[in-house]
Amino acid sequence: MKKLHALAIFCTLFIAYSAPTLAQKFDKLDVSPMDCASYPSDYKNSLKEMKIIYSRPQLNGRELGTLAVNGKVWRTGANEACELTLYKDMKLGDSLIPAGVYTFYTIPGESEWTAIISKDLNVWGAYFYNEANDVARITVPVTQSDESLEAFSIALDGGMDAINMHLGWGNVRVMVPFTKM
């Protein structure tokens, strides 16, 4: 019995003193933190129609064209490519997109950007982008704003028949129109 008692004390002390070495190690805050936008944006409304998850890189004195290169497929943010969830069937241009989860890419340009919905999932960056997996594409005009945004941003708004995805970074603004089905 004394041996069992001694073993119990030893085990308790071992666990107590080794617990700090077994503690979870957490990473530092990402310099391009993840964010999301949803429509409707009201947190009280749980019946969402669209949600996009993306990371928010900062300009930090750099030029937008060096971070989102004109003519090249861009992950539309930082880190993983954007994850777009459609809770209802939508149209982008003439293409029907069934409700589901997709990757959202863009191809920046001086006067227009191409928005791409891809069936690829869990993609880091745009390194493995495959055009054969595109579900829909649309080309939209670029506008300029007097207000400069330091962090890449996405906002969603809409109405009865449409949801507009607004992309902004620096002085560049792009609006991608989705039609509800």
Secondary structure, 3 states (H helix, E strand, C coil): CHHHHHHHHHHHHHHHHHHHHHCCCCCCCCCCCEEEEEECCCCCCCCCCEEEEEECCECCCCCHHHHCCCCCCECCCCCECEEEEECCCEEECCEEECCEEEEEEEECCCCEEEEEEECCCCCECCCCCCHHHEEEEEEEEEEEEEEEEEEEEEEEEECCCEEEEEEEEEEEEEEEEEEEC
